[in-house]
């Protein structure tokens, strides 16, 4: 038996253990679907809901879980890209991203399941010309502020990232956090609202508590 055959049998055995027959069948269908419709992506698992596709750019090597929903509604009705992913991003199940102005996600970003990212609000609740509580919610003026997520960010399960937030490179967002303010590079943040819990000390080569 050649080394190639041994490798192939081992690979198929591991694949079967991980996915089973039905899982392998679904995987093959998803690979075909991905290559036909999203040539640069690595794997998109269906169902996958993408609205305003021409305003959304998926980077090379993009991978998604099931039940993801990406929505882009440009505020100026132009042809500018609203939601962009860098290379080799991995997005898990039930991630919902909404963009109107700019949602920029860097390279090598890992996003866990049930994450919500948006650059818009229905209404304005600070500064001038604030929305009135008697206005019908879905009729209020949409208010947008850029969201930028740096390279190599890890976003935990159930996180919400709200308009105007910029997340620095190599930062970790703890599960179920609500990020309302920008955070710098090389941090671990968590809570509702999220605060900085640790920073990486390059001299000590360890994460140091900020408390």
Buried (B, 14 or more C-beta within 10 A) or exposed (E): EEEEEEEEEEEEEEEEEEEEEEEBEBBEEBBEBBBEEBEEBBBBBBEBEBEBEEBBBBBBBBBBBBBBBBBBBBBEEEEEBBBBBBBBBBBBBBBBBBBBBBBBBBBBBBBBBBBBBBBBBBBBEEEEEEBEEEEEEEEBEBBBBBBBBBBBBBBBBBBBBBBBBBBBBBBBBBBBBBBBEEBBBBBBBBEEEBBBBBBBEEEEEEBEEEE
